[in-house]
């Protein structure tokens, strides 16, 4: 099914953007993580290693999600999930 962009995810996205130190052009990427988080997804698969599946950024995103009361999904590339 398709996940909806909720008010909760719209509030979380800018927090993630700031927490990870991402530029404004990564707003869509932060929203992608926020939607998966708010909907309680177990995994978020992405090939976006610049703004999402990046070890340093991933930790910052996970910390922020937990700080505001959400359990973040496991963020990884499809290839990492296979391993």
N, C-alpha and C positions, 0 to 999 in steps of 0.2 A: 504494500500500500504506500501511498505518497504521504509524507509527513507534512503537516501544515506549519506555517510560520505563525507562532502564537505571540501574544503580548509578552509572555515570559521569555521566550527566545529573543525577542527584539530588545528586551531589557538586558539580557545576559550578553549579547553580542558585543556591545561597546566595552563592557567590562573585560571580556576576553581579549579584545583588540588592545586595550591599554595594558593588561597584565602581561601579555606576550611581547609588548613593545613593537607591535606591527603598525605599519603605515596605514593611512586612511584608505589606500587602494585595496587593502585586504579585508574590507568590510564584509564582502560576500563570503569570504572564507571563514571569518569569525561567526557569521550567521549560520553557516553550514554546521559548524561545531555546536553552536548553541541549540539549533533545532534537534540535532541528534541527542544532545544531552538532556534537554527538557523532555523529550519523548522517551527517555530511558533506554535508548538503544545500547546494546551490549558492545557492538563494534561500529567503528566508522572507518570504512575503507576509502582510501584516496591515493591518487598518484601525485597530489600536490605536496611535494617535499619542501617547498619554499616556505609556505605559511601554515601548514597543518601537520604533516607527518615528518616533522623535523624534531630531533631529540630535545634540543634546548627549548623550543617553542612548545612542544607537546607537554613538557613538565610544567611550564607556566600556565598553560590552558587547564591542565588537570588540577593544579593547586587552586586556581580561581574558581573552577566549578565546585570543588569541595568546600571552599570558603563560603560560598553562597548557598550551600546546602544540597548540591546535586552530585551524584556519582557520575563521573564522565565515562564515555565509552572508551574502549581500547581503540586508540588511533593508530592505524598501520596501513601499509600498502597491501594490495592483494597478494603480492609476492611474500611479504612477511607473514601473512596469515597462513599461507601454505606450509611454511617451515615448521 
